[in-house]
């Protein structure tokens, strides 16, 4: 399974653990100003993509001379830089994506980046949006996800785009058995792991899963 690690230009207060577990085969994509996060972490991107409004000419020249692939778009465009990066990941036959530093700088961009994960174009991608000890995932109709953590880790389930129906959970303190979480209701907030493995199934709808780890070393795993 080919992975891409995408660094965007949001806030990076606490570095997600995935940045310390990079694989030689990982495709590292810096989204415009996300290049600065790569530099601070000592990570060389394979590709820098965006309109480059957050990079100066010298930085662009240095990375180009270092052999980094530079993909520049005009500033006036319909897509955000992150959307372009996800489209690129698809073109490069990536199946799993970890997005770093996509939240916190601006509320409008933060919300847009979360909702971008629901775009039908990216339904074939496993997308993890990482924010320190938090991880965001999207669960679609007829999907199941297995989660691995430890007792005390917190998982919140938030319906998007209407009600999320037929939710069944295992391994959580407050179980759901083929139940509905209604759009706008906070009922699914702050459930808790009671063992090291939990499972969530969804029959219909779109469900945002937000995992808060006790320790910054967990990742979602697929069944």
Secondary structure, DSSP 8 states (H G I E B T S, - for coil): --EEEEE-SS--SS--GGGGS--TT-EEEEETTHHHHHHHHT---SEEEE--TTS-HHHHHHHHHTT-EEEE--SS-SS-HHHHHHHHHHHTT--EEEEES-SSS-HHHHHHHHHHTT-GGGTTSEEEEEETTEEEEEEETTEEEEEE--TT-EEEEEEEEEEEEEEEEESBSS--SSEEE-TT--TTTTEEBSSSEEEEEESEEEEEEEEE-SSS---EE--
